[in-house]
Amino acid sequence: MSVIPYGRQSITEEDVTAVAEVLSSTHLTQGPEIEKFELDFAKYVNSKFAVAVSNGTAALHLSVLALDLQKGDNVISFTHLLIVASANCVNSGCWRKFVFCRYRSRHLFA
């Protein structure tokens, strides 16, 4: 049976050393490396700000907050996305509408 690789990483000795330094420090979370990463990433994507989060769910939650969605707002979500993508909207009091996307035409329909 063939194995289909999920992803391939490129981890250098420099990466391993950097991780070991953080793990050995007193700042496992919210330390100076996080601030440096945020500043470097913001510069890389030409943005004034960047915020590091612990996982994708936290990132989706922040994106809902950044959109300033209000209770009762309608949010369109694709049916094939993870449920957490729309759950963050529902937790903010929004209504979600699931839509399908036709592969060839890219038309959306409910």
Order of alpha helices (4+ residues) and beta strands (2+ residues): alpha-alpha-alpha-beta-alpha-beta-beta
